[in-house]
Structures are given as structure tokens and as C-alpha cells.
Amino acid sequence: MALGKSPGTSSLAVPHEELWGIERKFVDTMYKHTCKVMCGCLCAMFLLFVAVAASGLMQMSDDGEYDWTIADSDTSRNLDALDDALGRADSMTGNPNDGSDPRTDVEWSQAFVVMYSHASGQSDSSLFTPANVQSMCTYENFMLGHPDYKNLCWLDASGKCKPQPKSPMRFFYGNQTLQSWGYGAWDCSLLSDAEVASGATTLHNLLVSGTAQQRLDVGYHVSKTAVEDGYTSAVRTQLVMGAPLAGFRNTDDRWSEQRKTYNKFIVKVEEQFFDHFGMSTCIHGVRVV
């Protein structure tokens, strides 16, 4: 049975031909006035941008752990499976908390490494001079003297910060300044030539005649020709933090969250270096001289 329109009623439907006519006129307008239409779109986008920016709604998102990871790749699926397995695994000690006290282990992978060399590029003299040693000490204090350092440092059995085990400053200043919460910043007083020479000699003697472990530890700090030269023209320090962080069962527990905490602190330390050396921030947070 055919249905017809009842007498006295009107239809709201727009005939297809009329719609086609509207589309045709719109396309013709865009074609004939391309520049005007483009400028209008750009102006609308600009006004929308200004409105959003003025409202404070436009903010840069934080860098994520997997921003550039392909979610449906085999590598991603394997990593998800590994994280899930680590989260479900029972403790080897029988302790549901895995027996890992916060920050009682060293987190070597998140260490802050600084390398020094002569500004002139020369390699025919020792880098250890009173002025240079004091400068190195000052730079290390950017991290060790930071207010947040005590919340991330490597802890001893009593819950206090241990001395840094991989800093060459220990051969010159002994131990870091002892605070109520443990060892913090160095006392970066200007040493005499004799004091610097004594520290450099101790370091070199361990490099030449120490035990295998001592030679390995000290060798980390010096240039590759230090034994033959009798001095080092380059110096490297490694400042470490403790693991696992509070609230995590072990170093593998929700590792991406732990690493984000370490990285936030390291960025704060880096900013002090940038400010000290007059460096600035370029686009996307990339820092340039």
C-alpha cells in the first residue's frame, strides 16, 4: 500500500536535488573565492587558538614512557607479558614485600655521570689542580646539595644516606658533610697544592698497584693513558641513587614509574648545570648553548 502525504500537512524533508544545489553552491563559492575562504579558516583557527590559550586549557603533556612505542608490535606484547609476570611472581625470600627495604640497593642505571677534561683539549698535564678539584666538587653538589637528594639517596641499614661510592672527590675531601639524614654535599673548600697532590697520588697508586677490584674502581675515574702518563687528563664521576623507591616491592616493580621519579630529579640537577653555564632552552625542551 502506498503512503501519501496527508492533506494540510507539510514535509520537512529537503529534496535531494535541493541538497545537491546547496553543495554545488558551496563548492562553487570555495572555488571562486579560494583565498577568502582560506583566510577565513585561518582566522577562525587563530581565534580558537587564542581562546583556548587564554582560558589556560592548552598545556603541554608530560613525556610518557612509551610515546614512540608501537602498541601492537611483538616487542610491546612481550614487554607487557614480562611486566605482568614480574608483578605476579612470588618473592624468592618468602616475604610478600620481597624483603627489599627502600633504597638499600644502588640503582646504577639511573646514575648521574659527569665527565671533565681540559677546556683547551690538552692532554699533557693533570686535570687535578686546586681550582679544578674545587669546581668538580661544586658541580657534584648540584646533586648532593639538592633538597630532594635525601629522598632518593642510597641508604644504609639505619636509613641514612651513604657516601657516594663512585666519586673521585672522596680522594680529596674524604667524606661528604654528615647531616642528620646522612651524607650530603661536599665541603668544597679550596685545597692546597699539597692536598691535591696527595689525593691524586693515592688515586694513582691504587690504579697501578691496587687489587684487581681497586684498579677497576679507580680506573673508572681516569683517562685511558693515566698509567703510562702518571697523571690523568680527564676525570669521570658517577653519582648514584638508591633503589627500590618507597612504595615499590623491588627494582622491577612498576619500573617505568620508578624511572620517571629518578628522571624528574635528574632534570632538576641538569637545570642547575644549564643555569651555571649560561645554557638556555630551545623548542621542545632541547637545551642548547
C-alpha positions, 0 to 999 in steps of 0.5 A: 500500500502506498503512503501519501502525504496527508492533506494540510500537512507539510514535509520537512524533508529537503529534496535531494536535488535541493541538497545537491544545489546547496553543495554545488553552491558551496563548492562553487563559492570555495572555488571562486573565492579560494583565498577568502575562504582560506583566510577565513579558516585561518582566522577562525583557527587563530581565534580558537587558538587564542581562546583556548590559550587564554582560558589556560586549557592548552598545556603541554603533556608530560613525556610518557614512557612509551610515546614512540612505542608501537602498541601492537608490535611483538616487542610491546606484547612481550614487554607487557607479558614480562611486566605482568609476570614480574608483578605476579611472581612470588618473592624468592625470600618468602616475604610478600614485600620481597624483603627489599627495604627502600633504597638499600640497593644502588640503582646504577642505571639511573646514575648521574655521570659527569665527565671533565677534561681540559677546556683547551683539549690538552692532554699533557698535564693533570686535570687535578689542580686546586681550582679544578678539584674545587669546581668538580666538587661544586658541580657534584653538589648540584646533586648532593646539595639538592633538597630532594637528594635525601629522598632518593639517596642510597641508604644504609641499614639505619636509613641514612644516606651513604657516601657516594661510592663512585666519586673521585672527590672522596680522594680529596675531601674524604667524606661528604658533610654528615647531616642528620639524614646522612651524607650530603654535599661536599665541603668544597673548600679550596685545597692546597697544592699539597692536598691535591697532590696527595689525593691524586697520588693515592688515586694513582697508586691504587690504579697501578698497584691496587687489587684487581677490584681497586684498579677497576674502581679507580680506573673508572675515574681516569683517562685511558693513558693515566698509567703510562702518563702518571697523571690523568687528563680527564676525570669521570664521576658517577653519582648514584641513587638508591633503589627500590623507591618507597612504595615499590616491592623491588627494582622491577616493580612498576619500573617505568614509574620508578624511572620517571621519579629518578628522571624528574630529579635528574632534570632538576640537577641538569637545570642547575648545570644549564643555569651555571653555564649560561645554557638556555632552552630551545623548542621542545625542551632541547637545551642548547648553548 
